[in-house]
Amino acid sequence: MLGAMGGVGSLALAGRSAQAQASKPAEIKVGIATFLSGPSSVFGVPGRQAAEMLFDELNEAGGIGGVKVRPIFVDEGPGVDHFVGEYRRLVQSENVNLIFAGISSADCLACAPLSDEMKRPTLLWDCGTQRIFEDGKYEYAFRTQANATPEVLSALLYLLRAKPDFRSIAVVNQDYAWGRDSWDIFRTGLQALKPGVRVAAELFPRFGATDFSTEITRLLALRPDVVLSTTWGGDLDAFIRQSFDRKLFERSTFVLPLAESSLERVGKSLPAGHIIGARGDHWFLHPSPRDPALLARFTENYRKRFNTYPIYSTHHMAQAVFAMKAAYEKAIAAKGGAWPTDAELAAAFKGLEFPSLTGSVRIREDGQGLEDQLIGTTLHTDKYPFAVMTDMVVFPAASVTAPVGQKSLDWLKTLKPDMVQALPQPVAYKP
């Protein structure tokens, strides 16, 4: 599968940043942070599985410039302090050449400044908070996917066209950086595009919650037209199942921008007619992938190896792997075939364009990746024992991402209601 991305490249060994000329390493070691424990592992473990599969395929194809690549996994589950210690250990003791970190927005906010302090190229492979590159500037940190703004704004735009007459909304989000930030983005965009909508409730259960009975009871009493939740992982699975059991889906339209990752796990508990997102331009049933054979091959290989369908965390991991390889190739070509230093490799990520499993991603000069967004409405068919998407819309990245140098909340305030009329036409599910 990685054959189409063949090329050469490598990194030099730890402690080499002061060297004028880097040396070819015996292996390329990549530290990868993901959730391997706790309720979020339902999302983090598939990311690890995708990395294992892709690294195996890359090494079977000869590695990068003849150098094999080895992942070293660390668990984000124990929290930010543990993660920061693991980041330092990966650099100082394991001498990793590159770091993929991480899923938690809190962890990414912590590691971005660490990347510059320790001068180690770091790919933010999944976290969503937009604050990283809007509030800071880094030379060694880069995000290989979108941030919260396009992920949340796309869902809002889709809602405004699919259900233009809604009058009230409630939010149920995890109580940490991602949950708070994503609600700020949605609410700010909503005020600009449809002022006057009543916010019936703002509910923020703790991260890792398993019981949503209090929140569901309140929503049943309030009966908002729309329920937004950017919750993810095991928390989202539990919220969906409990909402289904208490018939909350019959009372309100749900908007779940991250629900693609839960479809197979929750099965029939997520009914038809609700709005979900893929947190990027990826899904194993994508309506218009740039390279259908690449997507089909990845899906088949992943399903055969792990007996499940790939979710968006596997796509995000693939994007980090593809970006790593493309940056090596770019940096080595710039040196006429010589191996790059850490600084030279980091510089190669700026402006880098690389393939995803469905399209392409470009890393802007500020380090932020531009990634299209896929949003659709749930549908049940006889082919799958879980909901799929229909009436799908792919939102071009540049149209839903705050421009370089602008804060997302400031930019969202400038949006005009006629933006909704310019949306691409939805595409129906085709079995």
C-alpha positions in Angstrom: 0.0 0.0 0.0 2.9 2.4 0.7 4.6 1.6 -2.5 3.1 4.6 -4.2 4.9 6.7 -1.6 8.3 5.2 -2.0 11.4 7.3 -1.6 14.4 7.9 0.5 14.9 9.6 3.8 16.1 9.3 7.3 16.9 11.2 10.5 20.1 11.4 12.5 20.6 10.2 16.0 19.6 12.0 19.2 21.9 14.7 20.3 22.8 15.5 16.7 21.1 18.8 16.4 24.4 20.7 16.7 26.0 18.7 14.0 26.5 20.3 10.6 26.1 17.0 8.9 23.8 14.2 10.1 24.6 10.6 9.9 22.4 7.8 8.6 20.8 6.0 11.5 20.6 2.2 12.0 16.9 2.6 12.4 14.3 5.4 12.6 12.6 5.4 16.0 9.2 7.1 16.3 7.6 7.7 19.7 3.8 7.5 19.4 1.5 8.6 22.1 -2.1 7.3 22.1 -4.7 6.1 24.6 -3.9 2.5 25.4 -6.0 2.3 28.6 -9.3 3.7 29.9 -12.5 4.4 28.0 -10.6 6.4 25.3 -8.7 3.3 24.3 -11.6 2.4 22.0 -10.2 5.2 19.9 -6.6 5.1 20.8 -5.9 1.4 20.3 -7.2 1.5 16.6 -4.6 4.3 16.1 -1.9 2.0 17.5 -3.1 -0.8 15.3 -3.0 1.4 12.2 0.6 2.5 13.0 1.7 -1.1 13.5 0.2 -2.2 10.2 1.5 0.8 8.2 5.0 0.5 9.7 5.1 -3.2 8.8 4.1 -2.3 5.3 6.6 0.5 5.1 9.4 -1.8 6.3 8.4 -4.6 4.0 8.8 -2.1 1.2 12.4 -1.3 2.3 11.8 1.3 5.0 12.8 4.9 4.3 16.0 5.0 2.2 16.7 1.5 3.2 16.3 2.3 6.9 13.7 0.4 8.9 11.2 2.4 11.0 10.3 1.3 14.6 7.4 2.6 16.6 7.7 3.0 20.4 4.2 3.4 22.0 3.4 5.3 25.2 0.0 5.5 26.9 -1.8 8.9 27.3 -4.3 7.3 29.7 -2.6 8.3 33.0 -2.9 12.0 32.2 -0.9 15.1 31.2 1.9 14.9 33.8 2.6 11.3 32.9 2.6 12.2 29.2 5.1 15.0 29.6 7.4 12.7 31.5 7.0 10.1 28.7 7.8 12.7 26.1 11.0 13.6 27.8 11.9 10.0 28.2 11.3 9.3 24.6 13.8 12.0 23.6 16.4 11.7 26.3 16.5 7.9 26.9 15.0 6.3 23.8 16.6 8.8 21.4 13.6 8.8 19.2 13.9 10.6 15.9 10.4 11.8 15.7 7.3 11.9 17.9 3.6 11.5 17.1 1.6 13.1 19.9 -1.2 12.8 20.7 -5.0 12.4 21.0 -5.7 14.6 24.0 -5.8 18.3 23.4 -4.3 18.9 26.8 -1.4 16.7 25.9 -0.8 18.5 22.6 -0.9 21.9 24.4 1.8 20.5 26.7 4.0 19.0 24.1 4.1 21.7 21.4 6.5 23.9 23.5 8.4 20.8 24.5 9.1 20.1 20.9 10.9 23.4 20.5 12.7 23.1 23.9 14.0 19.6 23.0 14.3 20.3 19.2 12.6 17.1 18.2 10.2 17.1 15.2 6.7 16.4 16.6 3.5 15.6 14.6 0.3 16.4 16.4 -1.5 13.4 14.8 -5.0 13.7 16.2 -5.7 16.4 18.9 -8.2 19.0 18.0 -7.7 22.2 20.0 -7.2 25.2 17.7 -5.3 27.1 20.3 -1.9 25.4 19.7 -1.0 27.4 16.5 -3.3 30.4 17.2 -1.7 31.1 20.6 1.9 30.0 19.9 4.5 29.7 17.2 6.7 26.6 17.0 9.5 25.4 14.7 9.3 21.7 15.5 5.6 21.0 16.0 3.2 20.4 13.1 -0.4 19.1 12.9 -1.1 16.6 10.2 -4.9 17.0 10.3 -7.5 19.7 10.9 -8.2 21.5 14.2 -11.5 21.9 16.0 -12.7 24.9 13.9 -13.3 23.2 10.6 -14.5 20.0 12.3 -17.2 21.9 14.3 -18.0 24.6 11.8 -18.7 22.0 9.1 -21.2 20.3 11.3 -22.9 23.6 12.1 -23.2 24.6 8.4 -24.6 21.2 7.6 -27.2 21.5 10.4 -28.2 25.0 9.2 -29.1 23.7 5.8 -30.6 20.3 6.9 -32.7 21.8 9.7 -32.9 25.6 9.2 -35.9 26.2 11.5 -34.5 24.9 14.8 -35.0 27.3 17.7 -33.2 25.7 20.6 -30.0 23.8 21.3 -28.3 22.0 24.2 -24.7 20.8 24.5 -23.3 17.8 26.3 -19.5 17.9 26.1 -16.6 16.5 28.1 -15.3 18.9 30.7 -11.8 19.6 29.4 -10.0 21.6 26.7 -11.6 20.0 23.7 -15.1 20.0 25.1 -15.0 23.6 26.1 -13.2 24.9 23.1 -15.4 23.0 20.6 -18.6 24.5 22.2 -17.1 28.0 22.1 -16.5 27.5 18.3 -20.0 26.1 17.6 -21.7 28.8 19.7 -19.7 31.6 18.2 -20.5 30.4 14.7 -24.1 29.9 15.5 -24.5 33.4 16.8 -23.0 34.8 13.6 -25.0 32.5 11.2 -28.3 32.1 13.0 -28.6 34.6 15.9 -31.4 34.2 18.3 -31.2 30.4 18.9 -31.9 29.7 22.5 -29.3 27.7 24.4 -31.4 25.4 26.6 -28.5 23.8 28.5 -24.7 23.7 28.7 -23.8 20.4 30.3 -20.2 19.3 30.9 -19.8 15.9 32.5 -16.3 14.9 33.5 -13.9 13.4 31.0 -14.2 9.6 31.2 -17.8 9.6 32.5 -19.8 6.4 32.1 -23.2 7.5 33.5 -25.2 10.2 31.7 -28.5 9.7 33.4 -28.4 13.2 34.9 -27.8 14.9 31.6 -30.3 12.8 29.7 -33.0 13.4 32.3 -32.5 17.1 32.0 -32.6 17.0 28.2 -35.8 15.0 28.2 -37.4 17.7 30.3 -36.1 20.6 28.3 -36.8 19.0 24.9 -34.3 21.1 22.8 -34.7 20.9 19.0 -31.0 20.0 18.7 -28.5 18.3 21.0 -24.8 18.9 20.2 -22.1 16.7 21.5 -18.4 16.7 20.4 -17.8 13.9 22.9 -15.7 11.0 21.7 -14.4 7.6 22.6 -16.0 5.4 25.2 -17.8 8.5 26.7 -19.6 9.0 23.4 -20.5 5.3 23.1 -22.1 5.4 26.6 -23.9 8.6 25.9 -25.4 7.2 22.6 -26.5 3.9 24.2 -28.1 5.6 27.2 -29.8 8.2 25.0 -31.2 5.5 22.8 -32.5 3.5 25.8 -34.4 6.5 27.1 -35.7 7.5 23.7 -33.9 10.9 23.6 -33.1 10.5 19.9 -36.9 10.6 19.3 -37.2 14.0 21.0 -34.2 16.0 19.5 -32.0 16.0 16.4 -28.4 15.0 17.5 -25.3 16.6 16.0 -22.3 14.4 16.7 -19.2 15.7 14.8 -17.0 12.8 16.0 -19.5 9.9 15.8 -18.0 8.1 12.8 -15.6 6.5 15.2 -18.5 5.0 17.3 -20.7 3.7 14.5 -19.7 0.0 14.5 -19.4 -0.2 18.3 -22.9 1.3 19.1 -24.6 -0.6 16.3 -28.4 0.1 16.0 -28.3 2.4 19.1 -27.6 5.4 16.8 -30.9 5.8 14.8 -31.3 7.2 11.3 -31.8 10.9 10.7 -29.0 12.4 12.9 -26.0 14.4 11.8 -22.5 13.0 12.3 -19.0 13.8 11.2 -15.9 11.9 10.3 -13.5 14.5 11.8 -11.8 14.9 8.5 -12.3 13.9 4.9 -12.2 10.1 5.6 -14.4 7.2 6.0 -14.2 3.6 4.7 -17.3 4.3 2.6 -16.1 7.8 1.4 -18.3 8.9 -1.6 -15.4 10.3 -3.7 -11.9 9.3 -2.6 -9.1 10.6 -4.8 -7.6 7.1 -5.0 -10.3 4.5 -4.5 -7.9 1.6 -4.7 -5.7 3.0 -1.9 -8.7 3.4 0.4 -10.1 0.0 -0.4 -6.7 -1.7 0.2 -6.2 0.0 3.5 -9.7 -0.9 4.6 -9.3 -4.5 3.5 -5.9 -4.9 5.1 -7.0 -3.4 8.4 -10.3 -5.4 8.5 -8.5 -8.6 7.8 -5.8 -8.0 10.4 -8.0 -6.6 13.2 -11.5 -7.9 12.4 -13.1 -4.5 12.5 -13.6 -1.5 10.2 -11.1 1.4 10.4 -12.3 4.6 12.1 -11.0 8.1 11.8 -8.2 7.7 14.3 -6.7 5.1 11.9 -6.9 7.6 9.1 -5.3 10.3 11.2 -2.5 7.9 12.1 -2.0 7.1 8.4 -1.8 10.8 7.7 1.0 11.2 10.2 2.9 8.2 8.7 2.5 9.6 5.1 3.6 13.1 6.3 6.6 11.7 8.0 7.7 9.8 4.8 7.0 12.8 2.6 9.0 15.1 4.8 12.0 12.8 4.7 11.9 12.7 1.0 11.6 16.4 0.7 14.4 17.1 3.2 16.8 14.6 1.6 16.1 15.9 -1.9 16.9 19.4 -0.7 20.3 18.1 0.5 21.1 16.2 -2.7 20.7 12.8 -1.1 22.4 13.6 2.2 20.6 12.9 5.5 18.9 15.9 7.2 19.5 17.2 10.7 16.5 17.6 13.0 16.2 21.2 12.0 16.3 20.4 8.3 13.6 17.7 8.7 11.4 20.1 10.7 11.7 22.7 8.0 10.5 20.2 5.4 7.1 20.0 7.1 6.3 23.6 6.4 4.2 23.8 3.3 4.3 20.0 2.9 1.5 18.5 0.9 1.0 14.7 1.3 -1.7 12.2 0.5 -4.4 11.0 2.9 -6.4 7.8 2.3 -9.1 9.8 0.6 -7.5 13.1 -0.6 -4.6 15.2 0.4 -3.5 17.4 3.3 -1.3 20.5 3.3 0.6 21.9 6.3 0.5 25.6 6.3 3.3 27.9 7.2 2.0 28.2 10.8 2.2 24.4 11.2 -1.6 23.8 10.9 -2.8 21.1 8.6 -5.6 21.8 6.1 -7.9 18.8 5.8 -11.4 18.6 4.2 -14.3 17.7 6.3 -17.0 15.0 5.6 -20.4 15.4 7.3 -23.5 13.3 6.7 -26.8 12.0 8.1 -27.2 8.5 9.6 -29.0 5.8 7.6 -29.6 2.1 8.3 -29.3 -0.5 5.6 -29.3 -4.2 5.3 -25.6 -4.3 4.4 -24.1 -3.2 7.8 -25.3 -3.8 11.3 -24.7 -0.2 12.2 -25.6 3.2 10.8 -23.8 4.6 7.7 -23.8 8.1 6.3 -26.0 9.5 3.5 -26.6 13.0 2.2 -22.8 13.5 2.6 -21.1 16.8 2.1 -17.3 17.3 1.8 -16.4 20.8 3.0 -13.2 22.2 1.4 -10.6 22.8 4.1 -9.8 26.4 3.2 -13.4 27.5 3.4 -14.0 26.3 7.0 -10.5 27.0 8.6 -9.5 30.3 10.1 -6.8 32.0 8.0 -3.2 32.1 9.2 -2.8 34.8 11.8 -6.4 34.9 12.8 -8.0 33.6 16.0 -10.9 31.2 15.3 -13.4 32.9 17.5 -12.6 36.3 15.9 -12.9 34.9 12.4 -16.2 33.1 13.1 -17.8 36.3 14.2 -17.3 37.6 10.6 -19.2 34.8 8.9 -22.4 35.7 7.0 -25.6 33.7 6.8 -25.4 33.4 3.0 -22.4 31.1 3.5 -24.9 28.3 4.0 -26.4 28.7 0.6 -23.0 28.2 -1.1 -22.5 24.7 0.4 -21.7 21.7 -1.9 -24.7 19.5 -2.8 -25.1 16.4 -0.6 -24.3 13.0 -2.0 -26.6 10.0 -1.2 -25.2 6.7 0.1 -24.6 4.2 -2.6 -24.2 0.5 -1.5 
